[in-house]
Amino acid sequence: MMLTATPTPLPVATASGPEFLGVPLAVWAFGVSLLSFLIALSALCWQVTKHFLDGGRVKVYLNTAILYPEYMIATNRSGKHALKNEHPAEEVTRRGKALELAQLVVENPGRTAVTIYSPGLQFSGHGKKNHTVVPRMFETDGTFGPDEAITDTVVRLEPYARVTFLLDYWSSVPGLMKKAPKGYVDIRGRVSVAGRTNRPQRSSYRKRWRIRRGMYTAIEGSPDFTPLAVLWREMYIRLPKHDDELDVHPSHESLPTRRYAAGFLLDRAMSRFEERPEREELTEVLHELAKADGDKFPHFGLHLWEGYAALDRMEGHLTPWTDGLFTAAHSKKTSVQGNATDGDDKSRPKVESSDES
């Protein structure tokens, strides 16, 4: 007789703790702890991010602009290297009364004041990785609102403040373009921030300006310039302002030629020639007129040397010599009217009078 053992069933394990909605409370506690950890981590990340956002940082923008000294500023705020071919662009290309410049805008969006220095332009594509230039700067006279420009190279920016600089970038392009292996250079605005790393803050890479060999203006259609406009620009940027403090002793009895007089002086001197004269000839006439206006020690040799170099670079994009000259046009008009009067006198029949007694 064989005996078989019947296995005794083991007791079924039951939950060792209370449940909520069918889920053990231990699982709920783990979930709450995990959620708390994520919230704390997010708060920490936000505090670190806010610290950097509120700290010393700046935003840089680069715009094309036209400065009509003591009158107006026209700006293309899109950041593109383009200007419409209309007023006031005509003051740049024809009349020689306005300058085509780069407007560098620096803003402080944080809650901490920052100190910026060395505002300028960064060039690339000319054979060097980074080439920073601080070109000639222009300032306005306090009547241009948010576009008021200064020439300081070290500026303290309060929270949510901005500052504007006007830079003569075209004077730097010819020299750099000679070394550009690809035939173009890229331009971005840049500025350094004190207390930060040596890496400067720059304007948008996507909105960088690409200047190709042969370009001479940002005005749409690349219009021709009058020789008056080209020479005026080179003279204006090198002459002293009307409020510059110069050593003018009463015994000198001399009135140095200022920027505001450059256009009138050039117009009169250039109107003496029907075609482009030699540089020495025009210099001699300028000195003669300046001395007649009270400047006993005029020196325009360097001004015209740079001006004639600019004329040579723009060959093929210039109007006739007398185009835009007011004095030449007025003299020609007066001459035509005089000839017409003489012709009328000759064609008018003579009237003989006789006395009858």
HUTA-V587667 format. One record per residue. RES is the residue in one letter. PSI is psi in whole degrees, 0 to 359 (none if undefined). Layout:
[[RES:PSI] [RES:PSI]]
This chain:
[[M:125] [M:141] [L:134] [T:141] [A:130] [T:122] [P:139] [T:123] [P:138] [L:151] [P:141] [V:134] [A:135] [T:161] [A:136] [S:357] [G:173] [P:161] [E:159] [F:119] [L:35] [G:4] [V:131] [P:145] [L:334] [A:323] [V:319] [W:319] [A:320] [F:319] [G:317] [V:319] [S:317] [L:318] [L:319] [S:321] [F:317] [L:320] [I:317] [A:320] [L:319] [S:319] [A:320] [L:316] [C:320] [W:321] [Q:319] [V:315] [T:317] [K:326] [H:317] [F:323] [L:323] [D:350] [G:192] [G:105] [R:155] [V:160] [K:139] [V:134] [Y:145] [L:121] [N:152] [T:146] [A:156] [I:124] [L:115] [Y:99] [P:131] [E:16] [Y:304] [M:164] [I:127] [A:128] [T:139] [N:98] [R:0] [S:344] [G:356] [K:152] [H:76] [A:144] [L:140] [K:142] [N:72] [E:180] [H:131] [P:12] [A:331] [E:332] [E:337] [V:316] [T:333] [R:310] [R:344] [G:51] [K:355] [A:158] [L:139] [E:117] [L:175] [A:131] [Q:116] [L:118] [V:129] [V:124] [E:147] [N:98] [P:356] [G:180] [R:8] [T:134] [A:146] [V:158] [T:123] [I:155] [Y:163] [S:56] [P:138] [G:206] [L:146] [Q:125] [F:144] [S:162] [G:10] [H:24] [G:349] [K:148] [K:310] [N:132] [H:111] [T:134] [V:135] [V:90] [P:180] [R:136] [M:153] [F:146] [E:155] [T:175] [D:28] [G:17] [T:21] [F:15] [G:228] [P:344] [D:13] [E:125] [A:145] [I:170] [T:8] [D:142] [T:352] [V:120] [V:138] [R:118] [L:120] [E:166] [P:135] [Y:27] [A:166] [R:159] [V:150] [T:140] [F:144] [L:119] [L:138] [D:82] [Y:334] [W:335] [S:337] [S:340] [V:313] [P:316] [G:320] [L:328] [M:334] [K:332] [K:12] [A:109] [P:335] [K:0] [G:15] [Y:162] [V:147] [D:140] [I:133] [R:148] [G:150] [R:156] [V:148] [S:147] [V:125] [A:139] [G:353] [R:186] [T:170] [N:351] [R:122] [P:161] [Q:131] [R:162] [S:174] [S:133] [Y:325] [R:330] [K:23] [R:152] [W:133] [R:111] [I:117] [R:157] [R:131] [G:344] [M:144] [Y:359] [T:158] [A:0] [I:133] [E:138] [G:354] [S:65] [P:159] [D:148] [F:149] [T:147] [P:328] [L:315] [A:321] [V:313] [L:323] [W:317] [R:314] [E:329] [M:317] [Y:314] [I:347] [R:354] [L:154] [P:153] [K:167] [H:338] [D:12] [D:143] [E:104] [L:161] [D:83] [V:94] [H:141] [P:330] [S:340] [H:325] [E:43] [S:141] [L:97] [P:143] [T:128] [R:175] [R:319] [Y:339] [A:356] [A:317] [G:315] [F:319] [L:314] [L:318] [D:314] [R:319] [A:315] [M:332] [S:349] [R:353] [F:139] [E:332] [E:170] [R:120] [P:177] [E:151] [R:320] [E:324] [E:314] [L:324] [T:318] [E:318] [V:319] [L:317] [H:321] [E:313] [L:321] [A:320] [K:323] [A:334] [D:0] [G:359] [D:102] [K:342] [F:60] [P:148] [H:93] [F:12] [G:311] [L:322] [H:313] [L:332] [W:314] [E:322] [G:316] [Y:328] [A:321] [A:322] [L:320] [D:320] [R:328] [M:18] [E:133] [G:351] [H:28] [L:148] [T:173] [P:158] [W:316] [T:359] [D:127] [G:358] [L:117] [F:317] [T:318] [A:318] [A:320] [H:319] [S:319] [K:319] [K:318] [T:321] [S:318] [V:318] [Q:321] [G:318] [N:321] [A:322] [T:318] [D:322] [G:321] [D:321] [D:322] [K:325] [S:345] [R:128] [P:143] [K:141] [V:117] [E:134] [S:145] [S:143] [D:126] [E:132] [S:none]]
